[in-house]
Amino acid sequence: MNQPASNGGPRPTTAQRRQHLKRIIQVFPSLVLRTYCRIRLLIMGPRFLDVIGNYLPERGDVLEIGCGFGLSGLYFSSFHHHRVIHGYDLDEKRVKAADAAAEALGLTNARFAFGDAAHLTLERLFDAAYAIDIIHHLPREAVPKFLESIYERLHLGGRFIIKDVDNTPAYKRWVSWMTDRVMVGLDEPLYYWPVAELCTMLHQAGFTVHTYPMPDILPYPHVLYVCEK
Ligand SMILES: C[S@@+](CC[C@H](N)C(=O)[O-])C[C@H]1O[C@@H](n2cnc3c(N)ncnc32)[C@H](O)[C@@H]1O
């Protein structure tokens, strides 16, 4: 695979990283999927991905919950060959597409499999974990147990990075709600946790937590949670 690597070599420039994201999208075989990924990147911009990636260790095993089509996992594994991404999602079609994309890109350090955040049965420990726009899709009652199960699966000192959306201001919450409803339909669970409530649950699970609003031109109330075990 022809890509700049930061393993001992020069760090990839912003232009190289953006170019590589385009390349990742191009390996998806269907136009619908490529269009979805481009929309996803409009909402969850490359800048945000880079911020999240900077909190992840450059080597070791990283758990991703709700990996979708693998866009972020493929990106985070591309420049750090000793960072192994283990992505899980409830949607088997997405997992398959993510795996096929990893193969097309020649990435052996990005693996994707079926996994339900509400019933994680992972045996091993991880060096870090992240979840991008997944917690608001979980049934509310499943969230405390989900956070506890991530805590249990991390080595001491391991980070859990969450990107989710706040429930304020109201107009931004409505924009998020409408976007999500278009994607998942009317029957799926959807709940935007107030930052303070999610922080309380993270503390109860055992994490120390710092939160950072991630302002954007688009009206989505993005929040970053940096949690440590
Ligand atoms: C908004 S998408 C985000 C996907 C990816 N994290 C990204 O940023 O592109 C939410 C994802 O969560 C997945 N999901 C929803 N409920 C889940 C659950 N209980 N366990 C695992 N994944 C779940 C969906 O299948 C979907 O791929």
PDBQT file of the ligand as one rigid body, heavy atoms in Angstrom, charges set to zero:
ROOT
HETATM    1  C1  LIG A 301     -23.868   7.072  13.379  1.00  0.00    +0.000 C 
HETATM    2  S1  LIG A 301     -23.198   5.505  13.035  1.00  0.00    +0.000 S 
HETATM    3  C2  LIG A 301     -21.510   5.835  13.419  1.00  0.00    +0.000 C 
HETATM    4  C3  LIG A 301     -20.590   4.874  12.751  1.00  0.00    +0.000 C 
HETATM    5  C4  LIG A 301     -19.102   5.201  12.924  1.00  0.00    +0.000 C 
HETATM    6  N1  LIG A 301     -18.728   5.231  14.334  1.00  0.00    +0.000 N 
HETATM    7  C5  LIG A 301     -18.778   6.519  12.273  1.00  0.00    +0.000 C 
HETATM    8  O1  LIG A 301     -18.423   7.469  12.984  1.00  0.00    +0.000 OA
HETATM    9  O2  LIG A 301     -18.896   6.618  11.039  1.00  0.00    +0.000 OA
HETATM   10  C6  LIG A 301     -23.711   4.522  14.420  1.00  0.00    +0.000 C 
HETATM   11  C7  LIG A 301     -23.254   3.078  14.336  1.00  0.00    +0.000 C 
HETATM   12  O3  LIG A 301     -23.567   2.424  15.554  1.00  0.00    +0.000 OA
HETATM   13  C8  LIG A 301     -23.965   1.103  15.244  1.00  0.00    +0.000 C 
HETATM   14  N2  LIG A 301     -24.719   0.583  16.387  1.00  0.00    +0.000 N 
HETATM   15  C9  LIG A 301     -25.954   0.938  16.810  1.00  0.00    +0.000 A 
HETATM   16  N3  LIG A 301     -26.299   0.225  17.896  1.00  0.00    +0.000 NA
HETATM   17  C10 LIG A 301     -25.241  -0.588  18.179  1.00  0.00    +0.000 A 
HETATM   18  C11 LIG A 301     -24.981  -1.567  19.186  1.00  0.00    +0.000 A 
HETATM   19  N4  LIG A 301     -25.893  -1.868  20.111  1.00  0.00    +0.000 N 
HETATM   20  N5  LIG A 301     -23.798  -2.198  19.179  1.00  0.00    +0.000 NA
HETATM   21  C12 LIG A 301     -22.861  -1.930  18.229  1.00  0.00    +0.000 A 
HETATM   22  N6  LIG A 301     -23.052  -1.012  17.252  1.00  0.00    +0.000 NA
HETATM   23  C13 LIG A 301     -24.227  -0.362  17.227  1.00  0.00    +0.000 A 
HETATM   24  C14 LIG A 301     -24.761   1.243  13.964  1.00  0.00    +0.000 C 
HETATM   25  O4  LIG A 301     -24.876   0.019  13.273  1.00  0.00    +0.000 OA
HETATM   26  C15 LIG A 301     -23.928   2.281  13.233  1.00  0.00    +0.000 C 
HETATM   27  O5  LIG A 301     -22.955   1.675  12.426  1.00  0.00    +0.000 OA
ENDROOT
TORSDOF 0
